[in-house]
Amino acid sequence: MIKELHLHQIGPVADLEAEFGPRLNLVTGDNGLGKTFLLDACWYALTRTWADAKPFYPFPTVPKKDPPSIKYTIIGKTGKNAENQADYRFSDQTWKGQQARPPMPGLVIYARIDGGFSVWDPARNYWRDGGEGPQRPSAYQFSKKEVWEGLEEEAEGQKTSICNGLLRDVETWRLKGNGAFQLLQKVLETLSSGEEETLRIGEGVRVRLDDAKDIPTLTMPYGAVPVTQAAAGMRRVLALAYLLVWAWEEHRRVSQLKKEPPTNRIVLLFDEVEAHLHPKWQRVFLPSLMEVVKSLLLKGSPLSTAHVPDDPNPDEAKALLLKARPQSVQIIATTHAPMVLASIESVWSMEDDRLFDFNLVEGNHVEFGAVDFARHGSVANWLTSGSFDLQSSYAVTAEAAMKRADAFMREYPQADRAPRKEAEEIHNQLVRALGGDDEYWPYWLPYYQAARKVA
């Protein structure tokens, strides 16, 4: 896992320092202040590669005498702290890191906001110590399309199929009956918002005249829908579930070929947890995701999915997921959604979890830091917390109307002396902005009724 990160002269914050919790880390902040940038930096620190092959470049105003640097501390396979640093070289616009043997952080998965994924597998991407054959790929970078249709890598003029893609793998897993399909079903069930809308993979169907492959379906309350035609939120949940199962299953199989135990550590980077999700999904999704990632591993041995019945009973299906207990699971996620923060109140650990926030100060200065976590209860209270900094949970027009009414009542504390015409204008503004049962009316109506009695 990643323990510490220090970014100097790179990104919106001149000197960013973060000490991450070993379990859950949530990052909030307005658009454009550096949340995705922080995840990209974490990915680099963990894997020494660039997410989606896009390296960092400093702003033009950064002086040559004070070059950017990325310092980080990783806890690897040995459990010890491993410190490293990469410095930017203006001469050739590259980053130069220390050449020491890198730590092995475990299986690292980055769910990017563009719908793509980055995957670093210690069994397939860790550097080679000499020997014959091509060097291993530094990481697997999936575009949104490649998640669905497959990923190929080219080395020494030959193309190798790395991943068959969701559309082919789901049907293959179903036919093989090797347990991966049942694991995917259980992951989807766990991530779903509730019993009324539980995602399940249905029978494949032919969709196009010129395409011979069957397309998996999602079983929805109103019928089966080909996954290629499902709603954006359903597709994102399905893509995430598939990549988690695929990455773990491939890691497990390669570890078996190498006669090595699979990793018992996973790091998940997740940009905008709430993207495309309805609030009823937002209120359960992150705790469910924590359970899914935690349950993909067993201490010291792989989660065996061999010889699983094609239609396991509920206890057997649950065992595929819930009997696993990893040594280490770390999640670093960004969010704009107060519902997401409210959803993790009951599972938050003051010892193992951290909340961070980006803030724009004085209109031109970005600050970043840890925020004390407090249980605010309702989503409305989260909106006015330090994570979102809103003055109220109302719409802008309603907030303006109530502010005007408050100022009016302060200026004219005696309603019988208040200008009746202005009171009428404010009342009409409130009527347009507030619902009939809003809690503000008991404050305003007695005052307004008294003001109307004035001749």
Buried (B, 14 or more C-beta within 10 A) or exposed (E): BBBBBBBBBBBBBBEBBBBBBBBBBBBBBBEEBBBBBBBBBBBBBBBBBBBBEEEBEBEEEBEEEEBBBBBBBBBBBEEEEBEBEBBBEEEEEEBEBEEEEBBBBBBBBBBBEEBBBBBBBBBBBBEEEEEEEEEBBBBBBBBBEBBBBBBEBEEEEEEEEBBBBBBBBBBEBBEEBBBBBBBBBBBBBBBBBEEEEBBBBBEBEEBEEEEEEBBBBBBBEEEBBBBBEBEEBBBBBBBBBBBBBBBBBBBBBBBEEEEEEBBBBBBBBBBBBBBBBBBEBBBBBBBBBBBBBBBBBBEEEBBEBEEBEEEBEEEEBBBBBBEBEBBBBBBBBBBBBBBBBBBBBEEBEEEEBBBBBBBBEEEEEBBBEBBEBBEBEEBBBBBBBEBBBBEEBBEEEBBEBBEBBBEBBEEBEEBEEBBBEBBEEBBEBBEEBBEEEBEBBEBBEEBBEBBEEEE
